[in-house]
Amino acid sequence: EAITAVGITPPTTLPTPLHLATVRVATGLKMPDAVVVATAQALSSTVATFDQDLAKKAASVGVATLDLMARPAAAPPPLPQEPGPV
């Protein structure tokens, strides 16, 4: 209920246990990463990751990836100036 209250709709299509096992065997990923990739497949979604190995293995099974390591880090915002003596 809290998720839908903020406008997020939970997915209704999730990977089956057989699908998870197939992705895990095909990619050699550990189960947590295999769940991410299989879920992205089931939802026709993109995986955003800093892990280049995960990105490569996700792409090997047809999952689009967004390699966050390839993007330059944004500069932090400037610190606010403290008021000086008047």
C-alpha positions as CSV (number, residue, x, y, z in Angstrom):
1,E,0.0,0.0,0.0
2,A,2.8,2.4,0.8
3,I,4.4,1.9,-2.5
4,T,1.2,2.5,-4.5
5,A,0.5,5.6,-2.3
6,V,3.6,7.3,-3.8
7,G,2.6,6.4,-7.3
8,I,4.8,3.3,-7.9
9,T,3.1,0.3,-9.4
10,P,4.7,-3.0,-8.4
11,P,5.5,-5.4,-11.3
12,T,3.0,-8.1,-12.0
13,T,5.3,-10.2,-14.2
14,L,8.2,-11.8,-12.3
15,P,10.6,-14.5,-13.4
16,T,9.8,-18.1,-12.6
17,P,12.2,-20.3,-10.6
18,L,13.1,-22.1,-13.9
19,H,13.8,-18.8,-15.6
20,L,16.1,-17.8,-12.7
21,A,18.0,-21.0,-12.9
22,T,18.4,-20.7,-16.6
23,V,19.8,-17.2,-16.4
24,R,22.1,-18.2,-13.6
25,V,23.5,-21.2,-15.6
26,A,23.7,-19.2,-18.8
27,T,25.6,-16.2,-17.2
28,G,27.4,-17.8,-14.3
29,L,26.2,-15.0,-12.1
30,K,25.5,-15.5,-8.4
31,M,21.9,-15.7,-7.5
32,P,21.3,-12.1,-6.4
33,D,22.6,-10.8,-9.7
34,A,20.8,-13.5,-11.7
35,V,17.6,-12.4,-10.0
36,V,18.2,-8.8,-11.2
37,V,18.9,-10.0,-14.8
38,A,16.0,-12.4,-14.9
39,T,13.7,-9.7,-13.6
40,A,14.9,-7.3,-16.2
41,Q,14.2,-9.9,-18.9
42,A,10.7,-10.5,-17.5
43,L,9.9,-6.8,-17.5
44,S,11.7,-6.0,-20.7
45,S,13.7,-3.5,-18.7
46,T,17.3,-2.1,-18.5
47,V,19.8,-2.9,-15.8
48,A,21.8,0.0,-14.5
49,T,25.0,-1.1,-12.8
50,F,28.5,0.0,-11.7
51,D,29.6,-3.7,-12.1
52,Q,31.1,-4.2,-15.6
53,D,31.0,-8.0,-15.2
54,L,27.3,-7.9,-14.5
55,A,26.7,-5.6,-17.4
56,K,28.6,-7.9,-19.8
57,K,26.8,-11.0,-18.6
58,A,23.4,-9.3,-18.7
59,A,24.1,-8.2,-22.3
60,S,25.1,-11.8,-23.2
61,V,21.5,-12.9,-22.5
62,G,19.9,-9.9,-24.3
63,V,19.3,-7.6,-21.4
64,A,20.0,-3.9,-22.1
65,T,22.4,-2.3,-19.7
66,L,23.4,1.1,-18.6
67,D,27.0,1.1,-17.6
68,L,27.3,3.7,-14.8
69,M,31.1,3.4,-14.7
70,A,31.2,4.9,-18.3
71,R,29.5,8.1,-17.1
72,P,31.5,10.9,-15.6
73,A,30.7,11.6,-12.0
74,A,28.7,14.8,-11.5
75,A,30.6,17.5,-9.6
76,P,29.2,18.1,-6.1
77,P,27.1,21.3,-5.6
78,P,29.0,24.3,-4.2
79,L,28.9,24.7,-0.5
80,P,26.8,27.6,0.8
81,Q,28.7,30.7,1.8
82,E,28.6,31.6,5.4
83,P,27.6,35.2,6.0
84,G,30.6,37.4,6.9
85,P,30.7,40.2,9.5
86,V,28.4,43.1,8.7
